[in-house]
Amino acid sequence: MPAKLAFYNKAAWLNSAAGLYLQAREQTLYDEAIVDLFGFHALQMGFAQIDLLRHSRISNRYIASEYGDARAQNHISCHDDFLPFADMSLDLLLLPHRLEFSARPHQTLREAARVIVPDGHLLISGFNPLSLWGAKAQFKNAFLSSASYPWSGRFVGLARLKDWLTLLGFELISVQMCCHVPPFAEDAWHRRFSLFDKIKARRFLIMGGIYFIVAKKRVIGMTPIKPHWKLNALKTPLIIRSAPTKPTQHHKNKLKKHE
């Protein structure tokens, strides 16, 4: 699909009932997660139509997108599997729905590990394949020649993603689920099933349509070498001889007898 057509396809879905429902739920999760995260530089990769960094206290905030359309309101155009940032230069990185649309999702995570500073944070939101949202994507891909956004993506399972993050040295801080209402095309159906968000969030947490992960980059430091203060006594090669003493009166008498 051409980049321009894909951009408008995505924008149209985000303005639909399901798209607006997803944005509202995810915006709340991102707002709550980043408000207490500090640093110097933060990057949101993708989802440039909405500002997920709006409540961040980090002064230098950037939005990157793969599409150079000005209406996306992005600052940088780049690929997520090769970020134009130096090693350990970002304190906060957001990957909203990037892995399921990345050509190399594992490489995308490697890039995240490269550019994030030690103890920096990585926030990821993705479509859960073990949900009604994932079932709809499987149905459309099975019976349609070309599914539209977001059903055309390759949804990454939560368990698999956890393994990837652990191998790359990330510690999982929190995992949340949202969007328990099925992805209806009409807003009226979303209102009728609004109780699903309250009921299923308690009883069927794993069935949420969207998972939201907060991870922290951990770097194993070198073990400090402690100084060994108990050293052996210094051994000198010199031979110390006792100083000669003056002869006593007894020794003088013995010498006179021998004379």
C-alpha positions as CSV (number, residue, x, y, z in Angstrom):
1,M,0.0,0.0,0.0
2,P,1.4,3.4,-0.9
3,A,2.5,5.5,2.0
4,K,0.1,8.4,1.3
5,L,-2.9,6.0,1.0
6,A,-1.9,4.2,4.2
7,F,-1.7,7.5,6.0
8,Y,-5.2,8.5,5.0
9,N,-6.5,5.0,5.7
10,K,-5.1,5.2,9.3
11,A,-6.4,8.7,9.8
12,A,-9.9,7.6,8.7
13,W,-9.9,4.7,11.1
14,L,-8.7,6.8,14.0
15,N,-11.7,9.1,13.4
16,S,-14.1,6.2,13.5
17,A,-16.0,5.0,16.6
18,A,-13.5,2.3,17.4
19,G,-10.6,4.6,16.7
20,L,-11.8,7.3,19.0
21,Y,-12.6,4.8,21.7
22,L,-9.1,3.4,21.5
23,Q,-7.5,6.9,21.6
24,A,-9.4,7.9,24.6
25,R,-8.5,4.8,26.6
26,E,-4.8,4.9,25.6
27,Q,-4.4,8.6,26.1
28,T,-5.4,8.1,29.8
29,L,-2.9,5.3,30.2
30,Y,-0.1,7.3,28.7
31,D,-1.0,10.5,30.7
32,E,-0.9,8.6,34.0
33,A,2.4,6.8,33.1
34,I,4.6,9.6,32.0
35,V,3.6,12.3,34.4
36,D,6.3,11.2,37.0
37,L,9.0,10.3,34.5
38,F,11.9,12.8,34.2
39,G,14.8,13.4,31.9
40,F,16.0,15.6,29.1
41,H,14.8,14.0,25.9
42,A,11.6,12.1,25.0
43,L,10.4,10.6,21.7
44,Q,7.1,9.4,20.5
45,M,7.5,7.1,17.5
46,G,4.3,6.8,15.5
47,F,0.7,7.7,16.2
48,A,1.6,11.3,15.3
49,Q,-2.1,12.3,15.0
50,I,-2.3,12.4,18.8
51,D,0.1,13.9,21.4
52,L,0.8,11.2,23.9
53,L,3.6,13.3,25.5
54,R,1.3,16.2,26.4
55,H,1.6,15.6,30.1
56,S,5.3,14.8,30.1
57,R,7.6,17.0,32.3
58,I,10.5,16.5,29.9
59,S,11.3,19.7,28.2
60,N,12.7,18.3,24.9
61,R,9.8,16.3,23.3
62,Y,9.7,15.0,19.8
63,I,7.2,13.1,17.6
64,A,8.5,10.9,14.8
65,S,6.6,9.3,12.0
66,E,7.4,7.2,8.9
67,Y,5.3,9.5,6.8
68,G,6.4,13.0,6.0
69,D,2.9,14.5,5.6
70,A,2.7,17.8,7.4
71,R,-0.8,17.1,8.7
72,A,0.7,14.3,10.9
73,Q,2.4,17.1,13.0
74,N,5.6,15.1,13.3
75,H,9.0,16.6,13.9
76,I,11.1,13.8,12.4
77,S,10.5,11.3,9.6
78,C,12.4,8.0,10.1
79,H,12.1,4.3,10.4
80,D,11.5,2.7,13.7
81,D,14.2,0.0,13.1
82,F,16.9,2.6,12.6
83,L,16.4,5.7,14.8
84,P,18.5,8.7,14.0
85,F,19.7,9.2,17.6
86,A,23.0,8.5,19.3
87,D,23.5,5.7,21.8
88,M,21.9,6.3,25.2
89,S,20.5,9.7,24.3
90,L,16.7,9.3,25.1
91,D,15.2,9.2,28.6
92,L,11.8,8.2,27.4
93,L,10.6,6.4,24.3
94,L,7.0,5.7,23.3
95,L,6.1,3.0,20.8
96,P,2.4,3.2,20.3
97,H,1.3,0.4,17.9
98,R,4.7,0.4,16.2
99,L,5.7,-3.3,16.6
100,E,2.7,-4.7,14.8
101,F,3.4,-2.5,11.8
102,S,7.2,-2.7,11.9
103,A,8.9,-4.7,9.2
104,R,11.3,-6.0,11.8
105,P,9.7,-5.7,15.3
106,H,12.6,-7.3,17.1
107,Q,15.1,-4.9,15.5
108,T,12.8,-2.0,16.5
109,L,13.2,-3.1,20.1
110,R,17.0,-3.4,19.7
111,E,17.0,0.2,18.5
112,A,15.0,1.2,21.5
113,A,17.5,-0.5,23.8
114,R,20.3,1.3,22.0
115,V,19.0,4.8,22.2
116,I,17.5,4.7,25.8
117,V,19.8,5.7,28.6
118,P,20.3,3.4,31.6
119,D,17.2,3.5,33.9
120,G,15.3,5.2,31.0
121,H,11.8,4.1,30.2
122,L,10.1,2.4,27.3
123,L,6.3,2.6,26.9
124,I,4.6,0.3,24.4
125,S,0.9,-0.2,23.4
126,G,-0.2,-2.9,21.1
127,F,-3.2,-4.9,19.8
128,N,-3.7,-8.0,21.8
129,P,-4.2,-11.0,19.5
130,L,-5.9,-13.0,22.3
131,S,-9.0,-10.7,22.2
132,L,-12.0,-9.8,20.1
133,W,-9.8,-7.2,18.4
134,G,-7.3,-9.9,17.5
135,A,-10.1,-12.2,16.3
136,K,-11.4,-9.5,14.0
137,A,-7.9,-9.0,12.5
138,Q,-7.6,-12.8,11.9
139,F,-11.0,-12.9,10.3
140,K,-10.3,-10.0,7.9
141,N,-6.9,-11.3,6.9
142,A,-8.3,-14.8,6.3
143,F,-11.3,-13.7,4.1
144,L,-10.1,-10.4,2.6
145,S,-7.4,-9.9,0.0
146,S,-6.1,-6.7,1.6
147,A,-7.3,-5.7,5.1
148,S,-7.3,-2.1,6.1
149,Y,-5.7,-0.4,9.1
150,P,-5.4,-1.6,11.8
151,W,-6.3,-5.2,10.9
152,S,-3.5,-5.4,8.4
153,G,-0.9,-5.4,11.1
154,R,0.9,-8.4,12.5
155,F,-0.2,-8.5,16.1
156,V,2.6,-9.4,18.6
157,G,1.5,-11.6,21.6
158,L,2.0,-10.2,25.1
159,A,4.0,-13.2,26.3
160,R,6.3,-13.1,23.3
161,L,6.9,-9.3,23.8
162,K,7.7,-9.8,27.4
163,D,10.4,-12.4,26.4
164,W,11.9,-10.0,23.9
165,L,12.1,-7.2,26.5
166,T,13.7,-9.4,29.1
167,L,16.4,-10.6,26.7
168,L,17.2,-6.9,25.8
169,G,17.7,-6.0,29.4
170,F,14.4,-4.3,30.2
171,E,12.6,-4.7,33.5
172,L,8.8,-4.8,33.3
173,I,7.4,-2.1,35.6
174,S,3.7,-2.6,34.8
175,V,1.4,-4.3,32.3
176,Q,-2.2,-3.1,31.8
177,M,-5.1,-3.9,29.5
178,C,-7.8,-1.6,28.1
179,C,-10.4,-1.6,25.4
180,H,-12.6,-4.6,26.5
181,V,-15.5,-3.4,24.3
182,P,-15.4,-5.1,20.9
183,P,-14.3,-2.8,18.0
184,F,-17.8,-1.8,16.8
185,A,-18.1,0.5,13.9
186,E,-20.9,2.5,15.4
187,D,-20.7,4.6,18.5
188,A,-24.1,3.5,19.8
189,W,-22.8,-0.1,20.2
190,H,-19.9,1.2,22.2
191,R,-22.2,2.9,24.6
192,R,-24.3,-0.3,25.0
193,F,-21.3,-2.4,25.8
194,S,-19.5,0.2,28.0
195,L,-20.0,-2.0,31.0
196,F,-17.5,-4.4,29.5
197,D,-14.6,-2.1,30.4
198,K,-15.6,-2.4,34.1
199,I,-16.6,-6.0,34.3
200,K,-13.9,-7.6,32.1
201,A,-11.2,-5.3,33.5
202,R,-11.7,-7.2,36.8
203,R,-12.5,-10.7,35.7
204,F,-11.0,-11.2,32.2
205,L,-8.0,-8.9,32.2
206,I,-6.1,-10.9,29.5
207,M,-9.0,-10.3,27.1
208,G,-8.4,-6.6,26.7
209,G,-8.1,-5.5,23.1
210,I,-5.0,-3.3,23.9
211,Y,-2.0,-4.0,26.2
212,F,0.1,-1.2,27.7
213,I,3.6,-1.9,29.0
214,V,5.9,0.3,31.0
215,A,9.5,-1.0,31.0
216,K,12.8,0.3,32.4
217,K,16.2,-0.3,30.9
218,R,18.5,-2.0,33.3
219,V,22.3,-2.1,32.7
220,I,24.3,-4.6,34.7
221,G,27.3,-2.8,36.0
222,M,30.8,-4.2,36.6
223,T,31.5,-5.6,40.0
224,P,33.8,-3.2,41.8
225,I,37.2,-4.7,42.9
226,K,37.7,-4.1,46.6
227,P,41.2,-3.3,47.8
228,H,43.0,-5.9,49.9
229,W,44.3,-4.0,52.8
230,K,45.8,-7.0,54.7
231,L,49.1,-7.3,52.9
232,N,52.0,-9.5,53.9
233,A,54.9,-8.0,55.8
234,L,57.6,-6.6,53.7
235,K,60.5,-9.1,53.3
236,T,63.9,-7.4,53.0
237,P,66.8,-9.1,51.3
238,L,69.3,-7.4,53.7
239,I,71.0,-9.4,56.4
240,I,71.0,-7.4,59.7
241,R,74.0,-8.2,61.9
242,S,74.3,-7.2,65.5
243,A,76.8,-4.4,66.4
244,P,80.0,-5.5,68.1
245,T,80.1,-5.0,71.9
246,K,83.0,-3.8,74.1
247,P,85.0,-6.7,75.8
248,T,84.1,-7.1,79.5
249,Q,86.7,-7.5,82.4
250,H,86.2,-11.3,82.5
251,H,87.2,-11.5,78.8
252,K,90.3,-9.3,79.5
253,N,91.5,-11.6,82.3
254,K,91.2,-14.7,80.0
255,L,93.3,-12.9,77.4
256,K,96.1,-12.1,79.9
257,K,96.3,-15.8,81.0
258,H,96.8,-16.9,77.4
259,E,99.5,-14.4,77.0
